[in-house]
């Protein structure tokens, strides 16, 4: 009778690496935590949108040190019995002279210089591309579906297996060393390395299926939209646009702005446009409908609309706007409404929010979010671009660069 023996190893996965590799993994983990904790501030800052092409942002990170033994202060009492710690735990001394110290980085009582240990923070600098990777690693287009006749094969290079021949840049040193050790163990007076020991990582081209999508960005630039309100809306559009382009290989964008009339703009013009006059939201909805009917097919294209406004609309335009949005809701995958109300409470009910709420209750794929301050940009991104349970993930690359 054959007997099978299984064993389990109660070891954290990063313990399988060398000390240097574990330190690198832990450092990267702490950096990612710090960036995620400060994402609202990074998104709300003006540096990302108005800065140069090589713009960067700074994130504070608590400095980490390796645990080490040192001679105890003669006045200190030793303490034991706290149990096993977790990575990242701060070990505090039981020195009574330090127990009543002020906050880290501050002096002692009365503003006098103290002797308490504090925390040292580092300001790490990241490029916009790195911040975009962290923002969009958990976000995606909602309700994105693979539709007939839109399947496009995108070639990509992937690693697959080892070979004895290849480019020097793809030499697998670890596997080469193992082959050399096995050979030397079976030979007398062996040489350190021979050509037969070399192993190279192989790269093959594979086709990655993808599904295309078209996203309409629409903004109200009428006189009721102040400069601050336009800035909030364009901040949302900026992060949504760049995130979609980084996450999806096949995504087209169209840009529309309106007052009492609607116009289509280029991307550069869209982020600079301003206007005056009244507000007729249906003009932008009708233009979107015309473009969808003339150039797209809702049966085979994934189409999205994100509309930003201060919520005001011409009273007599409520019927036409409702009819246009209802027709769009039957053709598009998703409609997102962004309302800019800087400094106003979220409970204020505007014309456009009431209209979107009614359409949502009727079952149309529409949702709304309010931008009352720059921090709300991150909340709006998380609300609209959610990872839906059971959704089909299509056209997603292998993941953000580390």
C-alpha positions in Angstrom: 0.0 0.0 0.0 1.4 3.3 -1.0 1.8 5.8 1.8 1.8 9.5 1.1 3.4 12.0 3.4 2.6 15.7 3.4 4.3 18.4 5.3 3.6 22.1 5.9 6.0 24.8 6.7 4.8 27.6 9.0 7.1 30.2 7.4 6.2 33.6 6.1 6.8 33.7 2.3 9.3 36.6 2.6 11.4 34.4 5.0 12.3 32.3 2.0 14.4 35.2 0.6 17.8 36.4 1.7 18.2 39.1 4.3 18.8 41.8 1.7 15.8 40.7 -0.4 13.6 40.7 2.8 14.7 44.2 3.6 13.9 45.4 0.1 10.4 43.7 0.2 9.7 45.2 3.6 10.8 48.7 2.5 8.7 48.6 -0.6 5.7 47.5 1.4 6.1 50.4 3.8 6.5 52.8 1.0 3.3 51.6 -0.7 1.4 51.9 2.6 2.6 55.5 3.0 1.6 56.4 -0.6 -1.8 54.9 -0.1 -2.3 56.7 3.2 -1.4 60.1 1.5 -3.3 59.5 -1.8 -6.0 62.1 -1.0 -3.4 64.7 -0.3 -1.4 63.8 -3.4 -4.5 64.0 -5.6 -5.7 67.2 -4.1 -2.3 68.9 -4.6 -1.8 71.3 -7.5 1.6 69.9 -8.5 0.4 66.9 -10.5 -1.8 68.9 -12.9 -0.1 72.2 -13.3 3.5 71.0 -13.0 6.0 70.2 -15.7 6.2 66.9 -17.6 8.9 65.6 -15.1 6.8 66.7 -12.1 7.1 64.7 -8.8 5.4 64.6 -5.5 6.8 64.0 -2.0 5.4 61.5 0.6 6.5 61.4 4.2 7.7 58.0 5.4 8.8 57.0 8.9 12.4 55.9 8.9 12.9 52.2 9.7 15.9 50.7 11.5 17.0 47.2 12.0 16.6 45.7 15.5 20.0 45.4 17.3 21.4 44.8 20.7 22.9 47.6 22.7 23.9 48.2 26.4 21.0 49.3 28.5 21.0 52.5 30.4 21.8 51.8 34.1 18.6 53.7 35.0 16.4 51.7 32.8 14.4 48.6 33.9 14.3 45.6 31.7 10.9 44.4 30.5 9.9 41.0 29.2 6.7 39.1 28.5 5.2 41.3 25.8 4.9 38.3 23.4 5.9 38.0 19.8 5.9 41.3 17.9 4.8 42.0 14.3 6.9 43.5 11.5 6.7 47.3 11.9 5.9 47.3 15.6 7.5 50.2 17.5 9.4 48.9 20.6 9.2 51.5 23.3 11.5 51.7 26.3 10.3 51.5 29.9 12.5 54.4 31.0 10.4 56.5 33.4 12.3 59.6 32.3 11.0 59.0 28.8 7.5 57.8 29.5 6.1 61.3 29.9 7.8 62.7 26.8 5.8 64.8 24.4 4.9 63.9 20.9 7.7 62.6 18.6 9.8 65.4 17.3 8.8 67.8 20.2 10.7 68.7 23.3 10.0 67.9 26.9 7.8 69.7 29.4 7.4 73.4 29.0 9.0 73.6 25.6 12.4 72.7 27.0 14.8 70.3 25.3 14.2 66.7 26.2 16.0 63.4 25.9 13.1 61.3 24.6 13.4 59.2 21.5 11.4 60.5 18.6 10.6 59.4 15.1 12.4 60.5 12.1 10.5 60.9 8.9 11.9 60.9 5.4 10.4 62.8 2.4 10.4 60.3 -0.5 10.0 61.7 -4.0 7.9 59.9 -6.6 7.1 60.5 -10.2 3.5 61.0 -11.4 3.7 57.7 -13.3 4.5 55.8 -10.0 1.6 57.6 -8.2 -0.8 56.7 -11.1 0.3 53.0 -10.8 -0.7 53.0 -7.1 -4.0 54.8 -7.7 -5.2 52.5 -10.4 -3.9 49.1 -9.2 -7.3 48.5 -7.5 -9.6 50.5 -9.9 -11.2 49.6 -13.3 -13.9 50.6 -15.6 -17.3 49.5 -14.2 -19.3 47.0 -16.2 -16.7 46.5 -18.9 -17.8 43.6 -21.1 -16.2 41.7 -23.9 -18.5 42.3 -26.8 -18.6 40.6 -30.3 -16.3 41.9 -33.0 -14.3 44.1 -30.6 -11.8 41.5 -29.7 -8.3 42.7 -30.6 -5.2 40.6 -30.1 -2.4 42.8 -28.6 1.1 41.2 -28.8 3.1 41.1 -25.6 6.4 39.5 -24.5 6.4 37.0 -21.7 9.1 34.9 -20.1 8.8 31.2 -20.8 11.4 28.5 -19.8 15.2 28.3 -20.0 17.6 27.5 -22.9 21.4 26.9 -23.2 21.6 29.7 -25.8 20.3 33.3 -25.6 21.2 37.0 -25.2 23.7 37.8 -22.5 21.3 40.2 -20.9 18.9 37.3 -20.2 21.5 35.1 -18.5 20.0 33.4 -15.4 22.9 33.5 -13.0 21.3 31.5 -10.3 20.3 28.6 -12.6 23.8 28.8 -14.3 25.5 28.4 -10.9 23.3 25.4 -10.0 24.2 23.7 -13.3 27.9 24.3 -12.7 27.7 22.9 -9.1 25.9 19.7 -10.4 28.6 19.2 -13.1 31.5 19.8 -10.7 30.1 17.3 -8.2 30.4 14.5 -10.8 33.9 15.5 -12.2 37.4 15.3 -11.0 39.4 18.5 -11.1 36.5 20.4 -12.8 36.8 23.9 -14.2 34.5 26.5 -12.6 32.3 27.2 -15.6 31.8 25.9 -19.1 29.5 26.9 -21.8 27.3 24.0 -21.1 26.4 25.4 -17.7 24.9 28.6 -19.1 21.1 29.0 -18.9 19.2 31.9 -20.5 15.7 33.0 -19.8 13.6 32.8 -22.9 11.1 35.4 -24.1 8.2 34.5 -26.4 5.6 36.7 -28.0 2.0 36.0 -27.1 -1.3 37.6 -28.1 -3.2 39.2 -25.3 -6.9 39.6 -26.0 -8.3 43.1 -25.2 -11.6 44.9 -25.5 -11.8 48.5 -26.6 -13.7 51.2 -24.9 -14.7 54.8 -25.6 -15.0 57.3 -22.8 -16.7 60.7 -23.1 -15.6 63.5 -20.7 -18.2 66.3 -20.5 -17.9 69.5 -18.5 -20.2 72.5 -17.9 -18.2 75.7 -18.4 -21.1 78.2 -18.1 -20.9 81.3 -16.0 -22.3 79.6 -12.9 -19.2 77.3 -12.8 -16.5 79.2 -10.8 -12.8 78.8 -11.4 -12.6 76.6 -8.3 -15.4 74.4 -9.5 -13.8 73.9 -12.9 -10.5 73.1 -11.2 -12.2 70.4 -9.1 -13.8 68.9 -12.1 -10.7 68.9 -14.2 -8.7 67.3 -11.4 -11.1 64.4 -11.5 -10.9 64.2 -15.3 -7.1 64.4 -15.2 -6.6 61.4 -12.9 -9.4 59.4 -14.6 -7.9 60.0 -18.1 -4.3 59.2 -17.2 -5.3 56.2 -15.1 -7.5 54.7 -17.9 -4.7 55.1 -20.4 -2.2 53.3 -18.1 -4.6 50.5 -17.3 -6.2 49.8 -20.6 -4.4 49.2 -23.9 -7.4 50.1 -26.1 -9.3 53.2 -24.8 -10.5 56.2 -26.9 -11.5 59.5 -25.3 -13.8 62.3 -26.5 -14.0 65.7 -24.9 -17.1 67.9 -24.8 -17.8 71.3 -23.0 -21.1 73.2 -23.0 -22.9 76.3 -21.9 -26.2 76.8 -23.8 -24.5 75.0 -26.7 -22.0 72.1 -26.8 -18.7 71.8 -28.6 -16.2 69.0 -29.0 -12.6 69.9 -28.1 -9.2 68.3 -28.2 -7.6 67.1 -25.0 -5.4 70.1 -24.6 -8.2 72.5 -25.3 -10.6 70.7 -22.9 -8.3 71.3 -19.9 -8.0 75.0 -20.8 -11.6 75.8 -21.8 -13.8 78.3 -20.0 -17.0 79.9 -20.9 -19.9 82.3 -20.0 -23.6 82.4 -20.4 -26.4 80.1 -19.3 -26.6 76.4 -18.8 -28.4 73.9 -21.0 -27.2 70.4 -20.1 -29.2 68.7 -22.8 -27.0 70.3 -25.5 -24.0 68.2 -24.3 -26.2 65.1 -24.0 -27.6 65.5 -27.6 -24.0 66.0 -29.0 -22.9 62.9 -27.2 -25.9 61.0 -28.7 -25.1 62.3 -32.2 -21.4 61.1 -31.9 -22.5 57.7 -30.5 -25.0 57.1 -33.3 -22.7 58.4 -36.1 -19.4 56.8 -35.1 -20.0 54.0 -32.6 -22.2 51.0 -32.2 -23.4 50.5 -28.6 -24.0 46.8 -29.4 -20.3 46.1 -29.9 -18.6 49.1 -28.2 -18.1 49.7 -24.5 -19.1 53.4 -24.1 -18.9 55.5 -20.9 -19.9 59.1 -20.0 -18.6 61.2 -17.1 -20.2 64.6 -16.8 -19.2 67.4 -14.4 -21.4 70.3 -13.4 -22.3 72.6 -10.5 -25.8 71.1 -10.6 -27.5 74.1 -12.1 -29.6 73.8 -15.3 -32.1 75.8 -17.1 -35.5 74.9 -15.6 -37.2 74.4 -19.0 -34.4 72.1 -20.0 -35.3 69.4 -17.4 -37.5 67.4 -19.9 -35.0 67.4 -22.8 -32.1 66.6 -20.4 -34.0 63.7 -18.9 -35.0 62.3 -22.3 -31.4 62.5 -23.6 -29.9 60.9 -20.5 -32.5 58.2 -20.5 -31.6 57.3 -24.1 -27.9 57.4 -23.3 -28.5 55.2 -20.3 -30.0 52.5 -22.6 -26.9 52.6 -24.9 -23.9 53.2 -22.6 -22.2 50.9 -20.1 -22.1 53.5 -17.4 -22.8 57.2 -16.7 -21.0 59.0 -13.9 -22.2 62.4 -12.7 -19.7 64.6 -10.8 -21.1 67.6 -9.0 -18.8 70.4 -7.9 -20.0 72.2 -4.7 -16.9 73.6 -3.0 -17.6 74.5 0.6 -21.2 73.4 0.4 -22.8 70.6 2.5 -23.3 67.3 0.7 -27.1 67.4 1.5 -27.7 70.3 -0.9 -30.1 69.0 -3.6 -29.5 70.5 -7.0 -31.5 70.1 -10.3 -29.0 67.7 -12.0 -28.6 65.6 -8.8 -32.4 65.2 -8.6 -32.5 64.2 -12.2 -29.7 61.7 -11.9 -31.3 60.2 -8.7 -34.6 59.7 -10.5 -32.9 57.9 -13.5 -30.9 55.8 -11.1 -34.1 54.7 -9.3 -35.5 53.7 -12.7 -32.6 51.2 -13.1 -30.3 53.1 -15.5 -26.6 52.6 -15.0 -25.9 56.0 -13.5 -24.3 57.2 -10.3 -23.3 60.5 -8.9 -20.6 61.9 -6.6 -20.0 65.3 -5.0 -16.7 67.2 -5.0 -16.9 69.6 -2.1 -13.1 69.8 -1.6 -10.0 68.4 -3.3 -10.0 65.4 -1.0 -13.3 64.3 -2.6 -11.5 63.6 -5.9 -10.1 60.3 -4.5 -13.5 59.3 -3.2 -15.1 59.9 -6.6 -12.5 57.8 -8.3 -13.1 55.0 -5.9 -16.8 55.2 -6.3 -16.9 55.2 -10.1 -14.0 53.0 -11.0 -14.7 50.1 -8.7 -13.6 46.5 -8.9 -17.0 44.9 -9.2 -17.5 41.4 -7.9 -17.9 38.8 -10.6 -17.0 41.4 -13.4 -14.9 40.1 -16.3 -11.4 41.6 -16.3 -10.5 42.4 -19.9 -7.7 44.4 -21.5 -5.7 44.7 -18.2 -1.9 44.6 -18.4 0.2 42.4 -16.2 0.1 45.0 -13.5 1.8 48.3 -12.5 5.6 48.6 -12.5 7.3 48.2 -9.2 
